[in-house]
Amino acid sequence: MSSIKLQGNASGAGISVLQSANTASTLTQTLPATDAVTLGYLNVPLSTNATGTLVAADVGKFLSLSAGVIIPASVFAAGDVISLYNNTSGNLTITCSAVTLAYIAGTDTDKASVTLATRGVCTVLFIDATTCVMTGNVS
């Protein structure tokens, strides 16, 4: 079993280094030189994308929608995830026509568009650059 230790730099401040417990190891990972370091998401950050089309910067975030959205093809990679929230009092359309294959989870029918219900949430999981699966309040 391997382990890691956290050590300060020679002056005791600033950059911290993660290093193998085997001090002969040359494999180190330097963390940012701030006192507060968060590893991984503790929440789902809000995307600031207002274009109406999903972009690579949206991955791992959620969009609060006031209008429909387009899922483009060949922008995302396998494992990319984006969550969508319909922040309106009516249904919104998620257009998937540029994506080669778009499915609602649990179905085997390719969809050119789906409806995101009022105040509904949908998570889009990309299987590859041209295939996605949507789960949540979609039909």
Residue frames as a rotation matrix with the C-alpha (Angstrom) as fourth column:
MET 1
0.584 0.811 0.000 0.00
0.811 -0.584 0.000 0.00
0.000 0.000 -1.000 0.00
SER 2
-0.466 -0.734 0.494 1.36
0.709 -0.644 -0.288 3.41
0.529 0.217 0.820 -0.89
SER 3
0.446 0.569 -0.691 0.82
0.845 -0.522 0.116 6.58
-0.295 -0.636 -0.713 1.07
ILE 4
0.101 -0.385 0.918 1.51
0.538 -0.755 -0.376 10.27
0.837 0.531 0.131 0.69
LYS 5
-0.015 -0.104 -0.995 2.67
0.931 -0.365 0.024 12.96
-0.365 -0.925 0.102 3.02
LEU 6
0.735 0.253 0.629 2.21
0.465 -0.863 -0.197 16.71
0.494 0.437 -0.752 2.88
GLN 7
0.032 -0.785 -0.619 5.25
0.938 -0.191 0.291 18.80
-0.346 -0.589 0.730 3.52
GLY 8
0.884 0.189 -0.428 5.92
0.105 -0.972 -0.212 22.51
-0.456 0.142 -0.879 3.39
ASN 9
0.670 -0.708 0.223 8.79
0.224 -0.094 -0.970 24.07
0.708 0.700 0.095 1.53
ALA 10
-0.189 -0.884 -0.427 12.12
0.751 0.150 -0.643 24.89
0.632 -0.442 0.636 3.17
SER 11
-0.816 -0.129 0.563 10.84
-0.141 -0.901 -0.411 28.19
0.560 -0.415 0.717 4.55
GLY 12
-0.822 0.528 -0.213 7.68
0.477 0.435 -0.763 26.57
-0.310 -0.729 -0.610 5.93
ALA 13
-0.065 0.823 -0.565 5.33
-0.128 -0.568 -0.813 28.70
-0.990 0.019 0.142 3.84
GLY 14
-0.208 0.027 -0.978 3.93
-0.905 -0.384 0.182 28.89
-0.371 0.923 0.105 0.33
ILE 15
0.057 0.230 -0.972 4.12
-0.814 0.574 0.088 25.85
0.578 0.786 0.220 -1.94
SER 16
0.142 0.032 0.989 3.22
-0.713 0.697 0.080 22.46
-0.687 -0.717 0.122 -0.51
VAL 17
-0.378 -0.380 -0.844 4.40
-0.861 0.479 0.170 19.22
0.340 0.791 -0.508 -2.07
LEU 18
0.738 0.500 0.453 2.74
-0.587 0.807 0.065 15.81
-0.333 -0.314 0.889 -2.12
GLN 19
-0.155 -0.867 -0.474 5.50
-0.925 0.296 -0.238 13.22
0.346 0.401 -0.848 -2.15
SER 20
0.404 0.215 -0.889 5.64
-0.104 0.977 0.189 9.46
0.909 0.016 0.417 -1.93
ALA 21
0.939 -0.058 0.339 6.27
-0.335 0.072 0.940 8.11
-0.079 -0.996 0.048 1.56
ASN 22
0.508 -0.827 0.242 9.39
0.827 0.547 0.132 6.60
-0.241 0.133 0.961 0.03
THR 23
0.687 -0.211 -0.695 11.61
-0.044 -0.967 0.250 9.68
-0.725 -0.141 -0.674 0.36
ALA 24
-0.460 -0.863 0.209 13.93
0.157 0.153 0.976 8.28
-0.874 0.481 0.065 -2.30
SER 25
0.122 0.616 0.778 11.14
0.925 0.214 -0.314 8.75
-0.360 0.758 -0.544 -4.83
THR 26
-0.888 -0.421 -0.184 11.40
0.311 -0.846 0.432 11.60
-0.337 0.327 0.883 -7.31
LEU 27
-0.423 0.824 0.377 7.67
0.608 -0.051 0.792 11.66
0.672 0.564 -0.480 -8.06
THR 28
-0.729 0.217 -0.649 6.16
0.471 -0.529 -0.706 14.80
-0.497 -0.820 0.283 -6.51
GLN 29
-0.063 0.757 0.650 3.01
0.847 -0.304 0.436 16.83
0.528 0.578 -0.622 -7.10
THR 30
-0.931 -0.297 -0.212 3.02
0.363 -0.811 -0.459 20.53
-0.035 -0.504 0.863 -6.28
LEU 31
0.074 0.992 -0.106 -0.21
0.995 -0.081 -0.064 22.10
-0.072 -0.101 -0.992 -5.08
PRO 32
0.325 0.098 0.941 -1.16
0.376 -0.926 -0.034 25.77
0.868 0.364 -0.338 -5.53
ALA 33
-0.669 -0.709 -0.223 0.52
0.534 -0.251 -0.807 28.15
0.516 -0.659 0.546 -3.10
THR 34
-0.187 0.666 0.723 -2.67
-0.555 -0.678 0.481 29.07
0.810 -0.311 0.497 -1.29
ASP 35
-0.799 -0.081 0.595 -3.85
-0.588 0.307 -0.748 28.10
-0.122 -0.948 -0.293 2.16
ALA 36
0.056 0.913 0.403 -7.22
-0.491 0.377 -0.785 26.86
-0.869 -0.154 0.470 0.90
VAL 37
-0.756 -0.290 -0.586 -6.96
-0.653 0.390 0.649 23.98
0.040 0.874 -0.484 -1.56
THR 38
0.222 0.862 0.456 -10.01
-0.655 0.478 -0.585 21.99
-0.722 -0.169 0.671 -2.64
LEU 39
-0.885 -0.456 -0.099 -9.47
-0.398 0.627 0.670 18.69
-0.243 0.631 -0.736 -4.39
GLY 40
-0.747 0.652 0.130 -12.56
0.633 0.636 0.443 17.77
0.206 0.413 -0.887 -6.44
TYR 41
-0.461 0.680 0.571 -16.00
-0.230 -0.713 0.663 19.33
0.857 0.174 0.485 -6.56
LEU 42
-0.944 0.287 -0.162 -17.95
0.230 0.222 -0.948 19.78
-0.236 -0.932 -0.275 -3.35
ASN 43
0.059 0.968 -0.244 -20.89
0.002 -0.244 -0.970 21.06
-0.998 0.057 -0.016 -5.41
VAL 44
0.001 -0.002 1.000 -21.88
0.976 0.219 -0.001 21.48
-0.219 0.976 0.002 -9.04
PRO 45
-0.626 -0.312 -0.715 -20.73
0.277 -0.946 0.170 24.91
-0.729 -0.091 0.679 -10.22
LEU 46
0.550 0.828 -0.108 -23.01
0.307 -0.321 -0.896 27.15
-0.776 0.460 -0.431 -12.26
SER 47
-0.307 -0.592 0.745 -21.91
0.930 -0.022 0.366 27.72
-0.201 0.805 0.558 -15.86
THR 48
-0.204 0.190 -0.960 -21.87
0.047 -0.978 -0.203 31.31
-0.978 -0.087 0.190 -17.13
ASN 49
-0.917 -0.113 0.383 -22.56
0.362 0.169 0.917 30.17
-0.168 0.979 -0.114 -20.70
ALA 50
-0.141 0.893 -0.428 -25.36
-0.037 -0.437 -0.899 32.30
-0.989 -0.111 0.095 -22.20
THR 51
-0.785 -0.319 -0.532 -24.94
-0.490 -0.206 0.847 31.31
-0.380 0.925 0.006 -25.86
GLY 52
0.335 0.938 -0.093 -27.82
-0.850 0.258 -0.460 28.85
-0.407 0.233 0.883 -26.20
THR 53
0.655 -0.245 -0.715 -25.36
-0.304 0.781 -0.546 26.16
0.692 0.575 0.437 -27.36
LEU 54
0.933 -0.352 0.078 -23.44
0.077 0.406 0.910 23.89
-0.352 -0.843 0.406 -25.01
VAL 55
0.552 -0.829 -0.085 -19.66
-0.552 -0.287 -0.783 24.45
0.625 0.479 -0.616 -25.04
ALA 56
0.109 -0.610 -0.785 -16.69
0.352 0.762 -0.543 22.50
0.930 -0.217 0.298 -23.66
ALA 57
-0.767 -0.433 0.473 -16.40
-0.211 -0.527 -0.823 24.94
0.606 -0.731 0.313 -20.72
ASP 58
0.112 0.909 0.401 -19.84
-0.881 -0.095 0.463 23.71
0.459 -0.406 0.790 -19.51
VAL 59
0.141 -0.082 -0.987 -18.51
0.045 0.996 -0.077 20.22
0.989 -0.033 0.144 -18.67
GLY 60
-0.521 -0.307 -0.796 -18.93
0.716 0.351 -0.604 19.39
0.464 -0.885 0.037 -14.98
LYS 61
-0.972 0.207 -0.109 -21.29
-0.122 -0.847 -0.517 22.33
-0.199 -0.489 0.849 -14.45
PHE 62
-0.224 0.943 0.247 -24.99
0.890 0.301 -0.342 23.08
-0.396 0.143 -0.907 -14.60
LEU 63
-0.936 0.048 0.348 -26.77
0.157 -0.830 0.535 25.63
0.315 0.556 0.770 -16.74
SER 64
-0.390 0.853 -0.346 -29.83
0.421 -0.169 -0.891 27.49
-0.819 -0.493 -0.293 -15.49
LEU 65
-0.811 0.031 0.584 -31.86
0.581 -0.059 0.811 27.84
0.059 0.998 0.030 -18.70
SER 66
-0.357 0.741 -0.568 -34.32
-0.107 -0.637 -0.764 30.57
-0.928 -0.212 0.307 -19.63
ALA 67
0.384 0.416 -0.824 -34.58
-0.894 -0.057 -0.445 29.31
-0.232 0.908 0.350 -23.24
GLY 68
0.987 0.022 0.157 -33.94
0.021 0.963 -0.268 26.12
-0.157 0.268 0.951 -25.16
VAL 69
0.199 -0.980 -0.018 -30.42
-0.664 -0.148 0.733 24.83
-0.721 -0.133 -0.680 -25.75
ILE 70
0.787 -0.046 -0.615 -28.52
-0.527 0.468 -0.709 23.09
0.321 0.882 0.344 -28.55
ILE 71
0.481 -0.680 0.554 -26.19
-0.136 0.566 0.813 20.12
-0.866 -0.467 0.180 -28.04
PRO 72
0.483 -0.350 -0.803 -23.52
-0.875 -0.233 -0.425 20.34
-0.038 0.907 -0.419 -30.78
ALA 73
0.978 -0.207 0.005 -21.59
0.206 0.969 -0.140 17.38
0.024 0.138 0.990 -32.20
SER 74
0.412 -0.910 0.043 -17.86
0.718 0.295 -0.630 16.73
0.560 0.291 0.776 -31.86
VAL 75
0.277 -0.299 0.913 -17.32
-0.460 -0.876 -0.147 19.15
0.844 -0.380 -0.380 -28.96
PHE 76
0.439 0.037 0.898 -17.41
-0.892 0.137 0.430 16.72
-0.107 -0.990 0.093 -26.03
ALA 77
-0.487 -0.675 -0.554 -15.49
-0.643 0.707 -0.295 13.57
0.591 0.213 -0.778 -25.10
ALA 78
0.107 0.480 -0.871 -16.51
0.225 0.841 0.492 10.28
0.968 -0.249 -0.018 -23.50
GLY 79
-0.218 -0.124 -0.968 -17.42
0.944 0.226 -0.242 10.83
0.249 -0.966 0.068 -19.85
ASP 80
-0.953 -0.047 0.300 -18.20
0.009 -0.992 -0.125 14.54
0.304 -0.117 0.946 -20.13
VAL 81
-0.241 0.893 -0.381 -21.31
0.963 0.268 0.019 15.48
0.119 -0.362 -0.924 -18.10
ILE 82
-0.932 0.094 0.349 -23.44
-0.098 -0.995 0.007 18.63
0.348 -0.028 0.937 -18.13
SER 83
-0.474 0.825 -0.307 -26.58
0.830 0.302 -0.468 19.24
-0.293 -0.477 -0.829 -16.08
LEU 84
-0.780 0.331 0.532 -29.42
0.110 -0.763 0.637 21.46
0.617 0.556 0.558 -17.30
TYR 85
-0.594 0.637 -0.492 -32.08
0.634 -0.005 -0.773 23.18
-0.495 -0.771 -0.401 -15.17
ASN 86
-0.343 0.598 0.725 -35.23
0.652 -0.405 0.642 24.65
0.677 0.692 -0.251 -16.73
ASN 87
-0.742 -0.007 -0.671 -35.64
0.566 -0.544 -0.620 27.90
-0.360 -0.839 0.407 -14.80
THR 88
-0.846 0.532 -0.031 -38.93
-0.450 -0.682 0.576 28.83
0.286 0.501 0.817 -16.50
SER 89
-0.389 0.808 0.442 -42.65
-0.513 0.209 -0.833 28.22
-0.765 -0.550 0.334 -16.01
GLY 90
0.698 0.595 -0.399 -42.89
-0.663 0.327 -0.673 26.36
-0.271 0.734 0.623 -19.35
ASN 91
0.684 -0.431 0.589 -41.27
0.431 0.890 0.150 23.45
-0.589 0.151 0.794 -21.15
LEU 92
0.294 -0.662 -0.690 -37.97
-0.754 -0.604 0.258 24.02
-0.587 0.444 -0.677 -23.01
THR 93
0.997 0.028 -0.072 -36.51
-0.071 0.708 -0.702 22.22
0.031 0.705 0.708 -26.02
ILE 94
0.106 -0.982 0.159 -33.10
-0.382 0.107 0.918 20.58
-0.918 -0.158 -0.363 -26.01
THR 95
0.840 0.175 -0.513 -32.08
-0.535 0.117 -0.837 20.30
-0.087 0.978 0.192 -29.68
CYS 96
0.193 -0.740 0.645 -29.83
-0.251 0.598 0.761 17.34
-0.949 -0.308 -0.070 -30.45
SER 97
0.938 0.344 0.045 -29.91
-0.059 0.287 -0.956 17.29
-0.342 0.894 0.289 -34.26
ALA 98
0.483 -0.827 -0.286 -26.15
-0.788 -0.269 -0.554 17.91
0.381 0.493 -0.782 -34.67
VAL 99
-0.324 -0.532 0.782 -25.30
-0.795 0.601 0.080 15.01
-0.513 -0.596 -0.618 -32.35
THR 100
-0.683 0.011 -0.730 -25.28
-0.566 0.625 0.538 11.73
0.462 0.781 -0.420 -34.31
LEU 101
-0.177 0.617 -0.767 -27.03
0.427 0.750 0.504 9.76
0.887 -0.238 -0.397 -31.56
ALA 102
-0.761 0.052 0.646 -28.98
-0.550 -0.579 -0.602 11.24
0.343 -0.814 0.469 -28.64
TYR 103
-0.321 0.619 -0.717 -30.99
0.351 0.781 0.517 9.00
0.879 -0.086 -0.468 -26.34
ILE 104
0.225 0.410 0.884 -33.23
-0.860 -0.343 0.377 9.37
0.458 -0.845 0.275 -23.31
ALA 105
-0.751 -0.591 0.295 -31.88
-0.658 0.631 -0.411 6.92
0.056 -0.503 -0.863 -20.72
GLY 106
-0.519 0.515 0.682 -33.71
-0.131 0.740 -0.659 3.61
-0.844 -0.432 -0.317 -20.84
THR 107
0.679 0.728 -0.095 -34.82
-0.196 0.055 -0.979 3.99
-0.708 0.683 0.180 -24.45
ASP 108
-0.257 -0.755 0.603 -33.36
0.508 0.425 0.749 2.91
-0.822 0.499 0.275 -27.79
THR 109
0.549 0.506 0.665 -34.76
0.835 -0.306 -0.457 5.69
-0.027 0.807 -0.591 -29.96
ASP 110
-0.616 -0.783 0.083 -32.47
0.787 -0.608 0.103 8.39
-0.030 0.129 0.991 -31.33
LYS 111
0.451 0.789 -0.418 -33.92
0.785 -0.573 -0.235 11.85
-0.425 -0.222 -0.877 -30.58
ALA 112
-0.143 -0.424 0.894 -33.44
0.756 -0.630 -0.178 15.02
0.639 0.650 0.410 -32.65
SER 113
-0.530 -0.001 0.848 -34.90
-0.435 -0.858 -0.273 17.02
0.728 -0.513 0.455 -29.77
VAL 114
-0.369 0.436 -0.821 -36.35
0.794 0.607 -0.035 16.44
0.483 -0.665 -0.570 -26.33
THR 115
0.301 0.559 0.773 -38.53
-0.075 -0.794 0.603 18.45
0.951 -0.239 -0.197 -23.98
LEU 116
-0.764 -0.502 -0.406 -37.19
0.430 0.073 -0.900 19.52
0.482 -0.862 0.160 -20.59
ALA 117
0.168 0.955 -0.245 -40.14
0.823 0.001 0.568 19.90
0.542 -0.297 -0.786 -18.22
THR 118
0.463 0.147 0.874 -40.92
-0.203 -0.942 0.266 23.07
0.863 -0.301 -0.407 -16.26
ARG 119
0.441 -0.413 0.797 -38.42
-0.896 -0.246 0.369 23.43
0.044 -0.877 -0.479 -13.37
GLY 120
0.998 -0.036 0.053 -36.98
0.037 0.999 -0.029 20.10
-0.052 0.031 0.998 -14.53
VAL 121
0.207 -0.978 0.035 -33.39
-0.760 -0.138 0.635 18.88
-0.616 -0.158 -0.772 -14.36
CYS 122
0.998 0.007 -0.063 -31.60
-0.049 0.719 -0.693 16.88
0.040 0.695 0.718 -17.04
THR 123
0.215 -0.971 0.102 -28.11
-0.414 0.003 0.910 15.42
-0.884 -0.238 -0.401 -17.00
VAL 124
0.895 -0.028 -0.445 -26.39
-0.428 0.225 -0.875 14.87
0.125 0.974 0.189 -20.35
LEU 125
0.300 -0.797 0.523 -23.71
-0.203 0.483 0.852 12.16
-0.932 -0.362 -0.017 -20.37
PHE 126
0.473 -0.217 -0.854 -21.50
-0.881 -0.122 -0.457 11.98
-0.005 0.968 -0.249 -23.44
ILE 127
0.813 -0.136 0.565 -20.62
0.060 0.987 0.151 8.44
-0.579 -0.089 0.811 -24.51
ASP 128
-0.203 -0.875 0.439 -18.28
0.892 0.020 0.451 9.77
-0.404 0.483 0.777 -27.20
ALA 129
-0.872 -0.269 -0.410 -17.96
0.144 -0.940 0.310 12.92
-0.468 0.211 0.858 -29.35
THR 130
-0.782 0.578 -0.235 -21.21
-0.490 -0.335 0.805 12.23
0.386 0.744 0.545 -31.24
THR 131
-0.121 0.744 -0.657 -23.36
0.326 0.655 0.682 10.22
0.938 -0.131 -0.322 -28.79
CYS 132
-0.832 -0.102 0.546 -25.10
-0.453 -0.444 -0.773 11.36
0.321 -0.890 0.323 -25.61
VAL 133
-0.312 0.750 -0.584 -27.64
0.677 0.606 0.417 10.00
0.667 -0.265 -0.697 -23.15
MET 134
-0.578 0.220 0.786 -30.02
-0.471 -0.876 -0.101 12.26
0.666 -0.429 0.610 -21.21
THR 135
-0.391 0.470 -0.791 -31.62
0.750 0.661 0.022 11.41
0.533 -0.585 -0.611 -17.90
GLY 136
-0.929 0.122 -0.349 -34.04
0.168 -0.700 -0.694 13.39
-0.329 -0.703 0.630 -15.77
ASN 137
-0.086 0.971 -0.223 -37.23
0.218 -0.200 -0.955 15.31
-0.972 -0.131 -0.195 -16.50
VAL 138
-0.623 -0.182 -0.761 -37.08
-0.660 -0.399 0.636 14.88
-0.419 0.899 0.128 -20.28
SER 139
0.089 0.667 0.740 -39.50
0.198 0.716 -0.669 13.39
-0.976 0.206 -0.068 -22.78
